[in-house]
Amino acid sequence: MDYRYGSHTVYKIQYCFVFVTKYRHQVLKGDVGLEVREPIRQTCQAFEIEILKGVVSRDHVHLSVSAPPSRAPSEIMRRIEGRSSTKRFESFPLRHFSNQANERSTT
């Protein structure tokens, strides 16, 4: 088992996140799908979140991440979705990206 270590903690916390496009429009294909990946990687790296597995499909993004116990799942999702949606809108001004519904689970 690969545990992560903090100054006073040993942990293995994994979350599974799925966020979908508005009305499940299939807009995450081609260049848009490739453009989504980099902001997600940068955000995770900035907040010490390790991406275990990630898939960008045409209408949703599926992420399996490991995060420190100081980060709440809602905060992780807010940071990732917020930063990536801002970058997407700058590059591709489509309006079908954001959706309030997302799914979270622990593994």
C-alpha positions as CSV (number, residue, x, y, z in Angstrom):
1,M,0.0,0.0,0.0
2,D,1.3,3.4,-0.9
3,Y,0.6,5.7,2.0
4,R,1.4,9.4,1.9
5,Y,3.1,11.2,4.7
6,G,2.6,14.6,6.3
7,S,4.5,16.1,9.1
8,H,2.3,14.4,11.7
9,T,0.1,12.1,9.7
10,V,0.1,9.0,7.6
11,Y,-2.8,8.8,5.2
12,K,-4.3,7.2,2.1
13,I,-7.3,9.2,1.1
14,Q,-8.7,8.6,-2.3
15,Y,-11.7,10.3,-4.0
16,C,-13.5,9.7,-7.2
17,F,-15.0,12.7,-8.9
18,V,-17.2,12.9,-12.0
19,F,-18.3,16.2,-13.4
20,V,-20.5,16.5,-16.5
21,T,-21.2,19.2,-19.1
22,K,-24.4,21.1,-19.1
23,Y,-27.2,18.9,-20.4
24,R,-24.6,16.3,-21.2
25,H,-23.7,18.0,-24.4
26,Q,-20.8,16.3,-26.1
27,V,-18.4,19.2,-26.3
28,L,-15.2,17.7,-24.7
29,K,-14.0,16.2,-27.9
30,G,-11.0,17.0,-30.1
31,D,-9.0,20.1,-29.1
32,V,-11.4,20.9,-26.3
33,G,-10.8,17.6,-24.6
34,L,-7.1,18.0,-24.8
35,E,-7.3,21.6,-23.5
36,V,-9.2,20.4,-20.4
37,R,-6.4,18.2,-19.1
38,E,-3.6,20.7,-18.5
39,P,-5.5,23.1,-16.2
40,I,-6.6,20.0,-14.1
41,R,-3.0,18.8,-13.9
42,Q,-1.8,22.3,-12.9
43,T,-4.5,22.7,-10.2
44,C,-3.8,19.3,-8.7
45,Q,-0.1,20.0,-8.6
46,A,-0.6,23.4,-7.0
47,F,-2.7,21.9,-4.1
48,E,-0.7,18.7,-3.5
49,I,-3.4,16.5,-5.1
50,E,-2.1,13.4,-6.8
51,I,-4.1,12.2,-9.9
52,L,-4.3,8.4,-9.7
53,K,-6.4,8.1,-12.9
54,G,-8.2,10.5,-15.1
55,V,-10.4,10.1,-18.2
56,V,-11.9,12.9,-20.3
57,S,-14.9,11.6,-22.2
58,R,-17.1,13.6,-24.6
59,D,-19.6,14.7,-22.0
60,H,-17.9,14.2,-18.6
61,V,-14.5,14.1,-16.8
62,H,-13.8,11.2,-14.4
63,L,-10.9,11.7,-11.9
64,S,-9.6,9.4,-9.2
65,V,-7.3,11.4,-6.9
66,S,-5.4,11.2,-3.6
67,A,-5.5,14.2,-1.4
68,P,-4.2,15.3,2.0
69,P,-6.6,15.2,4.9
70,S,-6.5,19.0,5.1
71,R,-8.5,19.3,1.8
72,A,-12.2,18.7,1.9
73,P,-13.7,16.9,-1.1
74,S,-15.9,19.9,-1.9
75,E,-12.9,22.2,-1.9
76,I,-11.0,19.9,-4.2
77,M,-13.8,19.8,-6.6
78,R,-14.4,23.5,-6.5
79,R,-10.8,24.3,-7.2
80,I,-10.4,21.8,-10.1
81,E,-13.7,22.6,-11.7
82,G,-13.4,26.4,-11.2
83,R,-9.9,26.8,-12.7
84,S,-10.5,24.4,-15.6
85,S,-13.8,26.0,-16.6
86,T,-12.2,29.5,-16.6
87,K,-9.4,28.3,-18.9
88,R,-11.8,26.4,-21.1
89,F,-14.0,29.5,-21.5
90,E,-11.0,31.7,-22.4
91,S,-10.0,29.3,-25.2
92,F,-13.4,28.0,-26.3
93,P,-16.3,30.4,-25.6
94,L,-19.0,27.8,-25.5
95,R,-21.7,27.9,-22.8
96,H,-22.3,24.1,-22.3
97,F,-19.4,23.5,-19.9
98,S,-20.6,24.2,-16.5
99,N,-23.1,22.2,-14.6
100,Q,-23.9,22.2,-10.9
101,A,-24.3,18.4,-10.7
102,N,-21.3,16.3,-10.0
103,E,-20.7,13.0,-8.2
104,R,-18.2,12.3,-5.4
105,S,-17.2,9.1,-3.7
106,T,-14.4,7.8,-1.6
107,T,-12.5,4.6,-2.4
